[in-house]
């Protein structure tokens, strides 16, 4: 992929440094169990991280779950050295070259790397909605899950299985996003780093998130045990179909 991309860029008169993505990190057995809906593993994760929304802001230096270092790419420095006009031309050429290489290697049509990610995500969402929202057992479990959350005072917008899987966590994601937008509009944050909520401000939010995440788990443990294994399998199959396991995507 990278050699094809660099050769294409050279033919278009642009420099591109082949940058082979680092191998995808292997997740721990504990994390694998959590993702698959194992109750003890989910409980242990949520007691510390909640839904995983505020934790990276509250503990940015955490070695496992803190804010990750930027992906190393020598072409970023190259692109940043260009004028706006040069950068736009370089980006247009790179998008075309990536798309051409991707199509050659996978047979799938795309206009850029961003387009590949958008296509994969869209396919994943549509596939899981079709397969999982129509499953009678999951529908039944999602209904019980939703009724329990309502009895605990949590809002439930939809009882569809794919919606229930993220129902309570989404409330905190929306809250965090609103906070970041407010900081940007107020002029408080002039850089990407400054948009992030300071640890001291994030930790009270994390405490509330952990409480909600544990309530959510108690209501939905049977649902998660049935839903998560199938959801994880669909996610892996979809992204591997777009070349992730073959190193065609950097993350």
C-alpha positions as a LaTeX table, in Angstrom:
\begin{tabular}{lrrr}
\hline
Residue & $x$ (\AA) & $y$ (\AA) & $z$ (\AA) \\
\hline
Unk1 & 0.00 & 0.00 & 0.00 \\
Unk2 & 2.59 & 2.58 & 1.10 \\
Unk3 & 4.99 & 1.83 & $-1.75$ \\
Unk4 & 2.15 & 2.18 & $-4.26$ \\
Unk5 & 1.07 & 5.42 & $-2.62$ \\
Unk6 & 4.58 & 6.90 & $-2.70$ \\
Unk7 & 5.12 & 5.91 & $-6.34$ \\
Unk8 & 1.79 & 7.46 & $-7.32$ \\
Unk9 & 2.66 & 10.70 & $-5.49$ \\
Unk10 & 6.04 & 10.82 & $-7.21$ \\
Unk11 & 4.34 & 10.50 & $-10.59$ \\
Unk12 & 2.14 & 13.45 & $-9.65$ \\
Unk13 & 5.19 & 15.50 & $-8.67$ \\
Unk14 & 4.82 & 15.30 & $-4.90$ \\
Unk15 & 6.98 & 13.85 & $-2.15$ \\
Unk16 & 5.54 & 11.13 & 0.08 \\
Unk17 & 7.42 & 9.07 & 2.66 \\
Unk18 & 6.17 & 5.45 & 2.88 \\
Unk19 & 4.86 & 5.05 & 6.42 \\
Unk20 & 3.87 & 1.51 & 7.34 \\
Unk21 & 1.40 & 1.58 & 10.28 \\
Unk22 & 2.50 & $-0.07$ & 13.50 \\
Unk23 & 0.89 & $-3.47$ & 14.07 \\
Unk24 & $-2.47$ & $-3.24$ & 15.80 \\
Unk25 & $-2.05$ & $-3.70$ & 19.53 \\
Unk26 & $-3.31$ & $-6.99$ & 20.91 \\
Unk27 & $-5.89$ & $-6.37$ & 23.61 \\
Unk28 & $-5.51$ & $-8.06$ & 26.97 \\
Unk29 & $-7.61$ & $-11.06$ & 27.90 \\
Unk30 & $-9.36$ & $-8.97$ & 30.54 \\
Unk31 & $-10.27$ & $-6.30$ & 28.00 \\
Unk32 & $-11.40$ & $-8.97$ & 25.52 \\
Unk33 & $-13.75$ & $-10.39$ & 28.14 \\
Unk34 & $-15.11$ & $-6.92$ & 28.93 \\
Unk35 & $-15.81$ & $-6.23$ & 25.27 \\
Unk36 & $-17.54$ & $-9.61$ & 24.93 \\
Unk37 & $-20.03$ & $-8.86$ & 27.71 \\
Unk38 & $-18.47$ & $-10.84$ & 30.57 \\
Unk39 & $-20.08$ & $-9.46$ & 33.74 \\
Unk40 & $-17.08$ & $-9.63$ & 36.15 \\
Unk41 & $-14.81$ & $-8.02$ & 33.54 \\
Unk42 & $-17.35$ & $-5.30$ & 32.74 \\
Unk43 & $-17.84$ & $-4.61$ & 36.44 \\
Unk44 & $-14.10$ & $-4.23$ & 37.03 \\
Unk45 & $-13.73$ & $-1.91$ & 34.04 \\
Unk46 & $-16.70$ & 0.29 & 34.95 \\
Unk47 & $-15.70$ & 0.62 & 38.61 \\
Unk48 & $-12.64$ & 2.53 & 37.38 \\
Unk49 & $-13.49$ & 3.91 & 33.94 \\
Unk50 & $-17.26$ & 4.25 & 33.88 \\
Unk51 & $-18.21$ & 4.20 & 30.20 \\
Unk52 & $-14.75$ & 5.44 & 29.20 \\
Unk53 & $-15.96$ & 9.00 & 28.48 \\
Unk54 & $-14.28$ & 11.19 & 31.11 \\
Unk55 & $-11.49$ & 8.87 & 32.27 \\
Unk56 & $-8.86$ & 10.02 & 29.76 \\
Unk57 & $-9.48$ & 13.65 & 30.78 \\
Unk58 & $-9.47$ & 12.84 & 34.50 \\
Unk59 & $-6.30$ & 10.74 & 34.26 \\
Unk60 & $-4.49$ & 11.79 & 31.04 \\
Unk61 & $-1.22$ & 10.17 & 32.13 \\
Unk62 & $-2.68$ & 6.74 & 32.84 \\
Unk63 & $-0.33$ & 4.27 & 31.07 \\
Unk64 & $-3.15$ & 2.15 & 29.65 \\
Unk65 & $-6.17$ & 4.40 & 29.22 \\
Unk66 & $-4.74$ & 7.94 & 29.21 \\
Unk67 & $-4.56$ & 10.30 & 26.24 \\
Unk68 & $-2.52$ & 8.43 & 23.59 \\
Unk69 & 0.50 & 9.89 & 21.85 \\
Unk70 & $-0.18$ & 11.13 & 18.32 \\
Unk71 & 0.34 & 8.57 & 15.55 \\
Unk72 & 3.83 & 9.05 & 14.16 \\
Unk73 & 3.80 & 10.03 & 10.49 \\
Unk74 & 6.72 & 11.83 & 8.78 \\
Unk75 & 4.31 & 13.12 & 6.15 \\
Unk76 & 2.56 & 15.29 & 8.74 \\
Unk77 & 5.71 & 17.39 & 9.16 \\
Unk78 & 6.08 & 17.54 & 5.39 \\
Unk79 & 2.49 & 18.70 & 4.94 \\
Unk80 & 2.80 & 21.32 & 7.68 \\
Unk81 & 5.78 & 22.89 & 5.90 \\
Unk82 & 3.68 & 23.69 & 2.82 \\
Unk83 & 1.72 & 26.82 & 2.04 \\
Unk84 & $-2.07$ & 26.57 & 2.08 \\
Unk85 & $-2.22$ & 26.26 & $-1.71$ \\
Unk86 & 0.57 & 23.66 & $-1.76$ \\
Unk87 & $-1.04$ & 21.75 & 1.09 \\
Unk88 & $-4.40$ & 21.59 & $-0.67$ \\
Unk89 & $-2.74$ & 20.30 & $-3.84$ \\
Unk90 & $-0.65$ & 17.77 & $-1.88$ \\
Unk91 & $-3.72$ & 16.52 & 0.02 \\
Unk92 & $-5.79$ & 16.16 & $-3.14$ \\
Unk93 & $-3.01$ & 14.13 & $-4.76$ \\
Unk94 & $-2.53$ & 11.98 & $-1.66$ \\
Unk95 & $-6.26$ & 11.26 & $-1.41$ \\
Unk96 & $-6.29$ & 10.14 & $-5.05$ \\
Unk97 & $-3.19$ & 7.99 & $-4.62$ \\
Unk98 & $-4.43$ & 6.33 & $-1.45$ \\
Unk99 & $-7.79$ & 5.64 & $-3.10$ \\
Unk100 & $-6.15$ & 4.12 & $-6.18$ \\
Unk101 & $-3.94$ & 1.83 & $-4.08$ \\
Unk102 & $-6.85$ & 0.86 & $-1.82$ \\
Unk103 & $-9.03$ & $-0.05$ & $-4.80$ \\
Unk104 & $-6.24$ & $-2.10$ & $-6.37$ \\
Unk105 & $-5.69$ & $-4.07$ & $-3.17$ \\
Unk106 & $-9.30$ & $-4.56$ & $-2.05$ \\
Unk107 & $-11.48$ & $-4.05$ & $-5.10$ \\
Unk108 & $-13.51$ & $-1.46$ & $-3.16$ \\
Unk109 & $-13.95$ & 2.03 & $-4.57$ \\
Unk110 & $-13.09$ & 5.02 & $-2.39$ \\
Unk111 & $-12.12$ & 8.67 & $-2.83$ \\
Unk112 & $-9.80$ & 8.99 & 0.18 \\
Unk113 & $-8.81$ & 7.40 & 3.49 \\
Unk114 & $-11.55$ & 9.37 & 5.22 \\
Unk115 & $-14.03$ & 7.92 & 2.74 \\
Unk116 & $-12.84$ & 4.39 & 3.55 \\
Unk117 & $-13.43$ & 4.95 & 7.27 \\
Unk118 & $-16.85$ & 6.46 & 6.56 \\
Unk119 & $-17.85$ & 3.53 & 4.33 \\
Unk120 & $-16.71$ & 0.95 & 6.87 \\
Unk121 & $-18.47$ & 2.68 & 9.75 \\
Unk122 & $-21.67$ & 3.10 & 7.74 \\
Unk123 & $-21.67$ & $-0.57$ & 6.73 \\
Unk124 & $-21.08$ & $-1.66$ & 10.32 \\
Unk125 & $-23.96$ & 0.45 & 11.63 \\
Unk126 & $-26.40$ & $-0.69$ & 8.94 \\
Unk127 & $-25.42$ & $-4.34$ & 9.32 \\
Unk128 & $-25.77$ & $-4.43$ & 13.09 \\
Unk129 & $-29.09$ & $-2.59$ & 12.96 \\
Unk130 & $-30.41$ & $-5.08$ & 10.43 \\
Unk131 & $-29.17$ & $-8.18$ & 12.21 \\
Unk132 & $-29.37$ & $-7.25$ & 15.88 \\
Unk133 & $-32.40$ & $-4.97$ & 16.07 \\
Unk134 & $-34.45$ & $-7.70$ & 14.41 \\
Unk135 & $-33.40$ & $-10.48$ & 16.78 \\
Unk136 & $-36.39$ & $-11.44$ & 19.01 \\
Unk137 & $-34.28$ & $-12.45$ & 22.02 \\
Unk138 & $-32.24$ & $-9.24$ & 21.93 \\
Unk139 & $-35.42$ & $-7.19$ & 21.55 \\
Unk140 & $-36.85$ & $-8.87$ & 24.65 \\
Unk141 & $-33.67$ & $-8.32$ & 26.68 \\
Unk142 & $-33.41$ & $-4.71$ & 25.51 \\
Unk143 & $-36.97$ & $-4.09$ & 26.68 \\
Unk144 & $-36.22$ & $-5.45$ & 30.15 \\
Unk145 & $-32.99$ & $-3.42$ & 30.23 \\
Unk146 & $-34.81$ & $-0.22$ & 29.30 \\
Unk147 & $-37.58$ & $-0.74$ & 31.86 \\
Unk148 & $-34.97$ & $-1.21$ & 34.58 \\
Unk149 & $-33.10$ & 1.96 & 33.61 \\
Unk150 & $-36.33$ & 3.95 & 33.62 \\
Unk151 & $-37.12$ & 2.66 & 37.11 \\
Unk152 & $-33.70$ & 3.96 & 38.21 \\
Unk153 & $-34.48$ & 7.40 & 36.80 \\
Unk154 & $-32.41$ & 7.25 & 33.61 \\
Unk155 & $-33.92$ & 8.48 & 30.33 \\
Unk156 & $-34.30$ & 5.92 & 27.56 \\
Unk157 & $-34.79$ & 7.31 & 24.06 \\
Unk158 & $-35.17$ & 3.98 & 22.22 \\
Unk159 & $-35.58$ & 0.33 & 23.17 \\
Unk160 & $-33.87$ & $-0.96$ & 20.03 \\
Unk161 & $-30.97$ & $-3.27$ & 21.00 \\
Unk162 & $-28.38$ & $-1.17$ & 19.12 \\
Unk163 & $-29.60$ & 1.95 & 20.93 \\
Unk164 & $-29.75$ & 0.32 & 24.37 \\
Unk165 & $-26.12$ & $-0.78$ & 24.06 \\
Unk166 & $-25.03$ & 2.87 & 24.35 \\
Unk167 & $-28.11$ & 4.49 & 25.90 \\
Unk168 & $-26.71$ & 5.75 & 29.22 \\
Unk169 & $-23.13$ & 6.21 & 28.06 \\
Unk170 & $-24.32$ & 8.47 & 25.27 \\
Unk171 & $-25.67$ & 10.93 & 27.84 \\
Unk172 & $-22.14$ & 11.50 & 29.12 \\
Unk173 & $-20.66$ & 11.72 & 25.63 \\
Unk174 & $-23.19$ & 14.41 & 24.74 \\
Unk175 & $-22.43$ & 16.27 & 27.96 \\
Unk176 & $-18.68$ & 16.14 & 27.33 \\
Unk177 & $-19.09$ & 17.32 & 23.73 \\
Unk178 & $-21.29$ & 20.22 & 24.83 \\
Unk179 & $-18.65$ & 21.24 & 27.36 \\
Unk180 & $-15.89$ & 21.18 & 24.74 \\
Unk181 & $-17.98$ & 23.21 & 22.28 \\
Unk182 & $-18.70$ & 25.75 & 25.02 \\
Unk183 & $-14.99$ & 26.11 & 25.77 \\
Unk184 & $-14.21$ & 26.63 & 22.10 \\
Unk185 & $-16.94$ & 29.26 & 21.64 \\
Unk186 & $-15.99$ & 31.11 & 24.81 \\
Unk187 & $-12.42$ & 31.54 & 23.62 \\
Unk188 & $-11.03$ & 29.62 & 26.60 \\
Unk189 & $-9.44$ & 27.04 & 24.32 \\
Unk190 & $-7.09$ & 28.12 & 21.57 \\
Unk191 & $-5.51$ & 24.71 & 20.93 \\
Unk192 & $-6.70$ & 21.10 & 20.69 \\
Unk193 & $-5.05$ & 20.37 & 24.04 \\
Unk194 & $-6.85$ & 23.29 & 25.69 \\
Unk195 & $-10.24$ & 21.98 & 24.54 \\
Unk196 & $-9.74$ & 18.97 & 26.78 \\
Unk197 & $-11.32$ & 19.29 & 30.21 \\
Unk198 & $-8.69$ & 19.74 & 32.98 \\
Unk199 & $-8.30$ & 16.68 & 35.27 \\
Unk200 & $-9.61$ & 18.53 & 38.31 \\
Unk201 & $-12.76$ & 19.47 & 36.44 \\
Unk202 & $-13.18$ & 16.05 & 34.83 \\
Unk203 & $-12.96$ & 13.91 & 37.97 \\
Unk204 & $-16.33$ & 14.91 & 39.49 \\
Unk205 & $-17.90$ & 14.13 & 36.11 \\
Unk206 & $-16.13$ & 10.76 & 36.12 \\
Unk207 & $-17.51$ & 9.95 & 39.58 \\
Unk208 & $-21.06$ & 10.53 & 38.31 \\
Unk209 & $-20.29$ & 8.54 & 35.18 \\
Unk210 & $-19.03$ & 5.57 & 37.20 \\
Unk211 & $-22.20$ & 5.55 & 39.30 \\
Unk212 & $-24.36$ & 5.58 & 36.16 \\
Unk213 & $-22.21$ & 2.94 & 34.45 \\
Unk214 & $-22.62$ & 0.56 & 37.37 \\
Unk215 & $-26.38$ & 1.13 & 37.49 \\
Unk216 & $-26.48$ & 0.55 & 33.74 \\
Unk217 & $-24.54$ & $-2.71$ & 34.08 \\
Unk218 & $-26.79$ & $-4.08$ & 36.81 \\
Unk219 & $-29.83$ & $-3.39$ & 34.66 \\
Unk220 & $-28.27$ & $-4.69$ & 31.46 \\
Unk221 & $-25.96$ & $-7.56$ & 32.39 \\
Unk222 & $-28.14$ & $-10.18$ & 30.67 \\
Unk223 & $-28.52$ & $-7.95$ & 27.62 \\
Unk224 & $-24.79$ & $-7.25$ & 27.34 \\
Unk225 & $-23.94$ & $-10.95$ & 27.64 \\
Unk226 & $-26.10$ & $-11.65$ & 24.58 \\
Unk227 & $-25.49$ & $-8.47$ & 22.57 \\
Unk228 & $-21.79$ & $-7.73$ & 22.92 \\
Unk229 & $-20.30$ & $-10.96$ & 21.48 \\
Unk230 & $-22.34$ & $-10.58$ & 18.29 \\
Unk231 & $-21.66$ & $-6.86$ & 18.03 \\
Unk232 & $-17.90$ & $-7.37$ & 18.47 \\
Unk233 & $-17.85$ & $-10.06$ & 15.79 \\
Unk234 & $-19.70$ & $-7.81$ & 13.32 \\
Unk235 & $-17.33$ & $-4.93$ & 14.05 \\
Unk236 & $-14.23$ & $-7.06$ & 13.46 \\
Unk237 & $-15.62$ & $-8.64$ & 10.28 \\
Unk238 & $-16.56$ & $-5.25$ & 8.84 \\
Unk239 & $-13.24$ & $-3.53$ & 9.45 \\
Unk240 & $-11.21$ & $-6.52$ & 8.33 \\
Unk241 & $-13.22$ & $-6.42$ & 5.12 \\
Unk242 & $-11.77$ & $-2.96$ & 4.56 \\
Unk243 & $-8.21$ & $-4.12$ & 5.10 \\
Unk244 & $-7.53$ & $-3.36$ & 8.75 \\
Unk245 & $-6.02$ & $-6.78$ & 9.48 \\
Unk246 & $-3.86$ & $-6.41$ & 6.36 \\
Unk247 & $-2.41$ & $-3.08$ & 7.49 \\
Unk248 & $-4.28$ & $-0.92$ & 4.96 \\
Unk249 & $-5.62$ & 1.35 & 7.71 \\
Unk250 & $-3.40$ & 3.15 & 10.26 \\
Unk251 & $-5.85$ & 2.77 & 13.15 \\
\hline
\end{tabular}
